């Protein structure tokens, strides 16, 4: 098994930031802490209110508001907060144990993640990764809980936490839930609507694309940079859960990731759109003071914008939502949420890469001037 060379951790868009240092922030301390506390405290009740609105208030936000107004916010939340039944707990834990067993027991090829600034190379065999020295505390319990303290956390010797939450439980539950919604609609109506079939088909194609490309996921921001905290683990455990246009967007999203992965694998010695790729050789200094280099891809999909793969990602979500038509805004909540999330991620990634690569990142931005949407942003 060939390990990646330290001088070719190709691609700025997902190289890991120093995990031993506190996460860098671009806002003031007041804004940073306030936003973290707001997300930590408001996300769980918001999800419950969204569920109540869809299931018990006929999708009416007004009805939910009136209920909370009449009963009070605290008492209203207490009364609508669901308590899982015994059978629900059995299903959830049974599914989790099943996915954990698959993660640990099924054989698979060995893959390696990118070299971290601390010099660690996470090895994945059957999608298993070791822990490493890429961990540490920021000194603030709020930041530690929100962002996490470990980059590659594990239980025991082989069970990787982020792989389980992001991929095994999160992505697989998304696929399973989509199918169960079809089954439930058939039980209630005796048939499955065309809009439900389109929605489910696109979601299943998207999830299949993810697992087909999964080895490339180890080099993305989720795994190589973001630690295992509330921000990523809670989101993956919860949130994951026009056909031709949608399939095209999924394919483009896959091909963007494939281009970048092949570019890294071959150290830039590959063909992209029928010709040799355009690139920038960027030097950077690790936390240990070592000088290393990365290859920044500036052609193919990655020549259109620095985060072009987010465009088909957002459009895929739109196309599997649009069968609900435009009678209500709630079906489009995920599209709005995903757009905000990815645009914020693009900004964070740009800030991180600018700090890491300095003048080379300025050269990259001059060659690829748009952050997400070509010609616009």
C-alpha positions as CSV (number, residue, x, y, z in Angstrom):
1,X,0.0,0.0,0.0
2,X,1.6,3.3,-1.1
3,X,1.4,6.1,1.4
4,X,0.9,9.7,0.1
5,X,4.1,11.7,-0.1
6,X,4.4,14.6,2.3
7,X,5.2,16.8,-0.7
8,X,2.0,16.1,-2.6
9,X,-1.0,16.6,-0.3
10,X,-2.8,17.7,-3.5
11,X,-5.6,20.2,-3.3
12,X,-6.0,23.1,-1.0
13,X,-9.8,22.7,-0.7
14,X,-9.6,20.0,1.9
15,X,-6.1,20.0,3.5
16,X,-6.4,19.7,7.3
17,X,-5.8,22.7,9.5
18,X,-3.7,22.2,12.7
19,X,-5.9,20.2,15.0
20,X,-3.7,21.1,18.0
21,X,-4.5,24.8,17.8
22,X,-7.8,26.4,18.6
23,X,-10.1,26.8,15.6
24,X,-9.6,30.1,13.9
25,X,-12.6,32.5,13.9
26,X,-13.3,35.3,11.5
27,X,-15.8,37.1,13.8
28,X,-15.5,38.8,17.2
29,X,-15.5,36.8,20.4
30,X,-19.0,38.0,21.2
31,X,-20.5,37.0,17.8
32,X,-18.6,33.7,17.8
33,X,-19.8,32.6,21.3
34,X,-23.3,34.0,20.8
35,X,-23.8,32.1,17.5
36,X,-22.4,28.9,19.0
37,X,-24.7,29.1,22.1
38,X,-27.7,30.0,19.8
39,X,-27.1,26.9,17.6
40,X,-26.5,24.6,20.6
41,X,-29.7,25.7,22.4
42,X,-32.0,26.4,19.5
43,X,-31.3,23.6,17.0
44,X,-33.0,20.8,19.0
45,X,-36.2,22.6,19.8
46,X,-36.3,24.0,16.2
47,X,-36.3,20.4,14.8
48,X,-39.1,19.4,17.2
49,X,-41.2,22.4,16.1
50,X,-40.6,21.6,12.5
51,X,-41.7,18.0,13.1
52,X,-44.8,19.2,15.0
53,X,-45.7,21.7,12.2
54,X,-45.5,19.0,9.5
55,X,-47.1,16.1,11.4
56,X,-49.7,17.7,13.7
57,X,-50.3,21.2,12.4
58,X,-50.9,20.3,8.7
59,X,-47.8,22.1,7.7
60,X,-49.1,25.4,9.0
61,X,-46.6,27.6,10.8
62,X,-49.5,29.8,11.9
63,X,-51.1,26.9,13.8
64,X,-47.8,26.1,15.5
65,X,-47.4,29.7,16.5
66,X,-50.9,29.9,17.9
67,X,-50.4,26.8,19.9
68,X,-47.2,28.2,21.5
69,X,-48.9,31.5,22.1
70,X,-51.9,29.9,23.8
71,X,-49.9,27.5,25.9
72,X,-46.7,29.4,26.4
73,X,-43.4,28.6,24.8
74,X,-42.0,26.5,27.6
75,X,-45.1,24.6,28.4
76,X,-46.0,24.3,24.7
77,X,-42.6,22.8,23.9
78,X,-42.9,20.4,26.9
79,X,-46.3,19.2,25.7
80,X,-45.3,18.6,22.1
81,X,-41.8,17.2,22.8
82,X,-42.0,13.6,21.6
83,X,-41.0,10.7,23.9
84,X,-39.7,7.7,21.8
85,X,-41.6,4.5,22.4
86,X,-39.8,1.3,23.3
87,X,-40.2,0.0,19.8
88,X,-38.7,3.3,18.4
89,X,-35.7,2.9,20.7
90,X,-35.3,-0.7,19.5
91,X,-35.4,0.3,15.9
92,X,-32.9,3.2,16.3
93,X,-30.4,1.2,18.4
94,X,-30.9,-1.9,16.2
95,X,-30.1,0.1,13.1
96,X,-27.1,1.8,14.7
97,X,-25.7,-1.6,15.9
98,X,-26.2,-3.1,12.5
99,X,-24.3,-0.2,10.8
100,X,-21.6,-0.4,13.4
101,X,-21.2,-4.1,12.8
102,X,-20.9,-3.5,9.0
103,X,-18.3,-0.8,9.6
104,X,-16.2,-3.1,11.8
105,X,-16.6,-6.5,10.2
106,X,-17.0,-6.1,6.4
107,X,-13.7,-6.4,4.5
108,X,-12.6,-3.5,2.3
109,X,-9.7,-1.9,0.5
110,X,-7.2,0.3,2.4
111,X,-7.3,4.0,1.8
112,X,-5.4,6.9,3.3
113,X,-6.6,10.3,4.1
114,X,-4.5,13.5,3.5
115,X,-1.3,14.2,5.6
116,X,-2.3,16.4,8.5
117,X,-0.1,19.3,9.6
118,X,0.8,17.2,12.6
119,X,2.2,14.6,10.3
120,X,-0.5,12.0,10.8
121,X,-1.9,9.9,7.9
122,X,-5.3,8.4,8.8
123,X,-5.5,4.9,7.3
124,X,-9.0,3.5,6.4
125,X,-9.5,-0.2,5.9
126,X,-13.1,-1.2,5.4
127,X,-13.6,2.5,6.3
128,X,-11.8,2.3,9.7
129,X,-9.4,5.0,10.9
130,X,-7.0,5.3,13.8
131,X,-6.9,8.1,16.3
132,X,-3.9,10.4,16.3
133,X,-2.2,13.3,17.9
134,X,-4.5,15.7,16.0
135,X,-6.5,16.7,19.1
136,X,-6.5,19.3,21.8
137,X,-8.6,21.8,23.7
138,X,-9.2,25.4,22.9
139,X,-9.5,26.2,26.6
140,X,-13.1,27.0,26.2
141,X,-15.8,24.4,27.0
142,X,-18.3,25.9,24.6
143,X,-15.9,25.9,21.6
144,X,-14.7,22.4,22.5
145,X,-18.2,21.0,22.6
146,X,-19.3,22.8,19.5
147,X,-16.3,22.2,17.2
148,X,-15.0,19.1,19.0
149,X,-11.6,18.2,20.4
150,X,-10.4,15.3,18.2
151,X,-10.0,15.2,14.4
152,X,-10.0,11.4,14.2
153,X,-11.7,10.1,17.4
154,X,-12.3,6.5,17.9
155,X,-13.8,4.0,20.4
156,X,-11.4,1.1,21.1
157,X,-8.8,0.3,18.4
158,X,-10.9,0.4,15.2
159,X,-14.2,2.2,15.6
160,X,-14.0,5.7,14.0
161,X,-16.7,8.1,15.3
162,X,-16.9,10.5,12.4
163,X,-17.1,7.7,9.8
164,X,-20.0,6.2,11.8
165,X,-21.9,9.4,12.3
166,X,-21.3,10.9,8.9
167,X,-21.4,7.9,6.7
168,X,-22.7,4.7,8.3
169,X,-25.6,6.1,10.4
170,X,-26.2,9.5,8.7
171,X,-26.1,8.7,5.0
172,X,-27.5,5.2,5.3
173,X,-30.4,6.4,7.5
174,X,-31.2,9.0,4.8
175,X,-31.6,6.3,2.2
176,X,-33.6,4.0,4.5
177,X,-35.9,6.8,5.6
178,X,-36.6,7.8,2.0
179,X,-37.8,4.3,1.3
180,X,-39.9,4.0,4.4
181,X,-41.7,7.2,3.5
182,X,-42.7,5.5,0.2
183,X,-43.9,2.5,2.2
184,X,-45.9,4.7,4.6
185,X,-47.6,6.5,1.7
186,X,-48.5,3.2,0.1
187,X,-50.0,2.0,3.4
188,X,-52.1,5.2,3.8
189,X,-53.2,5.7,0.2
190,X,-52.8,2.4,-1.6
191,X,-50.3,3.9,-4.0
192,X,-47.1,6.0,-4.2
193,X,-47.4,9.4,-5.9
194,X,-45.1,10.4,-8.8
195,X,-43.7,13.2,-6.8
196,X,-42.7,10.8,-4.0
197,X,-41.1,8.4,-6.5
198,X,-39.0,11.2,-8.1
199,X,-38.0,12.5,-4.7
200,X,-36.9,9.1,-3.4
201,X,-35.2,8.1,-6.7
202,X,-33.0,11.2,-6.7
203,X,-32.1,10.8,-3.0
204,X,-31.2,7.1,-3.5
205,X,-29.1,8.0,-6.5
206,X,-27.4,10.8,-4.5
207,X,-26.6,8.4,-1.6
208,X,-25.3,5.8,-4.0
209,X,-23.1,8.4,-5.6
210,X,-21.7,9.2,-2.2
211,X,-20.8,5.7,-1.3
212,X,-19.3,5.0,-4.8
213,X,-17.0,8.0,-4.2
214,X,-16.6,7.4,-0.4
215,X,-12.8,7.0,-0.5
216,X,-12.6,10.6,-1.7
217,X,-14.7,11.8,1.2
218,X,-11.7,11.2,3.6
219,X,-10.0,14.2,1.9
220,X,-12.9,16.6,2.3
221,X,-13.4,19.4,4.9
222,X,-15.8,17.2,7.0
223,X,-13.1,14.6,7.7
224,X,-9.8,16.3,7.2
225,X,-10.5,19.6,8.9
226,X,-13.7,19.7,11.0
227,X,-13.4,17.9,14.4
228,X,-16.0,15.6,15.8
229,X,-18.1,18.0,17.8
230,X,-21.8,19.1,17.9
231,X,-21.4,21.0,14.6
232,X,-20.7,18.0,12.4
233,X,-21.9,15.0,14.4
234,X,-25.3,16.3,15.4
235,X,-25.9,17.7,12.0
236,X,-25.0,14.4,10.2
237,X,-27.1,12.3,12.6
238,X,-30.1,14.6,12.2
239,X,-30.1,16.5,8.9
240,X,-29.1,13.7,6.6
241,X,-31.7,11.9,7.3
242,X,-37.5,17.0,-12.2
243,X,-35.7,13.6,-12.6
244,X,-33.2,14.1,-15.5
245,X,-32.1,17.5,-14.3
246,X,-31.6,16.2,-10.8
247,X,-29.6,13.2,-12.1
248,X,-27.4,15.5,-14.2
249,X,-26.7,17.6,-11.1
250,X,-25.8,14.5,-9.1
251,X,-23.5,13.4,-11.9
252,X,-21.8,16.8,-12.1
253,X,-21.3,16.8,-8.3
254,X,-19.7,13.3,-8.6
255,X,-17.5,14.3,-11.5
256,X,-16.2,17.3,-9.7
257,X,-15.1,15.1,-6.8
258,X,-13.7,12.5,-9.2
259,X,-11.6,15.1,-11.0
260,X,-10.1,16.3,-7.7
261,X,-9.5,12.8,-6.4
262,X,-7.8,11.7,-9.6
263,X,-5.7,14.9,-9.7
264,X,-4.5,14.1,-6.1
265,X,-3.9,10.4,-6.8
266,X,-1.7,11.0,-9.8
267,X,0.1,14.0,-8.4
268,X,-1.3,16.1,-11.3
269,X,-0.2,13.6,-14.0
270,X,-3.7,13.0,-15.4
271,X,-6.0,14.2,-18.1
272,X,-8.9,16.6,-17.3
273,X,-11.4,17.4,-20.0
274,X,-9.0,15.9,-22.6
275,X,-5.9,17.7,-21.7
276,X,-3.2,18.1,-19.0
277,X,-4.6,19.9,-15.9
278,X,-3.6,23.5,-15.1
279,X,-2.2,23.8,-11.6
280,X,-0.4,25.9,-9.1
281,X,2.4,24.4,-6.9
282,X,1.9,26.0,-3.5
283,X,4.3,25.8,-0.6
284,X,3.2,26.0,3.1
285,X,4.7,25.5,6.5
286,X,3.4,22.9,8.9
287,X,2.9,23.3,12.6
288,X,6.3,21.6,13.1
289,X,8.0,24.1,10.9
290,X,8.4,21.8,7.9
291,X,8.0,23.2,4.4
292,X,5.8,21.1,2.2
293,X,3.8,21.7,-1.0
294,X,0.4,21.1,-2.4
295,X,-1.0,21.1,-6.0
296,X,-4.0,23.4,-6.5
297,X,-6.1,22.4,-9.4
298,X,-7.2,25.3,-11.6
299,X,-8.9,23.5,-14.6
300,X,-11.9,21.4,-15.3
301,X,-14.8,22.0,-12.9
302,X,-12.3,23.5,-10.5
303,X,-11.4,26.2,-13.0
304,X,-15.0,27.5,-13.1
305,X,-15.0,28.4,-9.4
306,X,-13.1,27.5,-6.3
307,X,-16.1,25.5,-4.9
308,X,-18.1,24.7,-8.0
309,X,-19.1,21.3,-6.6
310,X,-21.5,23.1,-4.2
311,X,-23.6,24.3,-7.2
312,X,-24.8,20.9,-8.3
313,X,-25.1,19.9,-4.6
314,X,-27.6,22.6,-4.0
315,X,-29.4,22.1,-7.3
316,X,-29.7,18.3,-6.5
317,X,-31.6,19.2,-3.3
318,X,-33.8,21.7,-5.2
319,X,-34.7,19.1,-7.9
320,X,-35.7,16.4,-5.4
321,X,-37.8,19.0,-3.6
322,X,-39.5,20.7,-6.5
323,X,-42.0,17.8,-7.0
324,X,-43.7,19.3,-3.9
325,X,-44.5,22.4,-6.1
326,X,-44.6,25.9,-4.6
327,X,-47.7,25.9,-2.4
328,X,-45.6,26.1,0.8
329,X,-42.1,27.1,1.7
330,X,-41.4,24.3,4.3
331,X,-40.5,21.7,1.7
332,X,-37.7,24.0,0.6
333,X,-36.2,24.4,4.1
334,X,-33.4,21.9,3.4
335,X,-32.5,23.7,0.1
336,X,-32.3,27.0,2.0
337,X,-30.4,25.4,4.9
338,X,-27.9,23.7,2.6
339,X,-27.3,26.9,0.6
340,X,-26.4,28.8,3.7
341,X,-24.3,25.9,5.1
342,X,-22.3,25.5,1.9
343,X,-21.8,29.2,1.2
344,X,-20.5,29.6,4.8
345,X,-18.3,26.5,4.3
346,X,-16.8,28.0,1.1
347,X,-16.0,31.2,3.0
348,X,-14.4,29.3,5.9
349,X,-12.4,27.2,3.5
350,X,-11.2,30.2,1.6
351,X,-10.1,31.9,4.8
352,X,-8.3,28.8,6.0
353,X,-6.5,28.3,2.7
354,X,-5.6,32.0,2.5
355,X,-3.9,31.7,5.9
356,X,-2.2,28.5,4.9
357,X,-0.9,29.3,1.4
358,X,-0.5,33.1,1.5
359,X,0.7,34.4,-1.8
360,X,0.0,31.2,-3.6
361,X,-3.7,31.4,-2.6
362,X,-3.8,34.9,-4.1
363,X,-2.4,33.5,-7.3
364,X,-5.0,30.8,-7.2
365,X,-7.8,33.4,-6.6
366,X,-6.6,35.5,-9.5
367,X,-6.7,32.5,-11.8
368,X,-10.1,31.2,-10.4
369,X,-11.8,34.4,-9.2
370,X,-15.2,33.1,-8.3
371,X,-15.9,31.4,-5.0
372,X,-19.0,29.3,-5.8
373,X,-21.1,30.5,-8.7
374,X,-19.1,31.3,-11.9
375,X,-19.6,34.9,-13.1
376,X,-21.6,35.8,-10.0
377,X,-20.0,34.9,-6.6
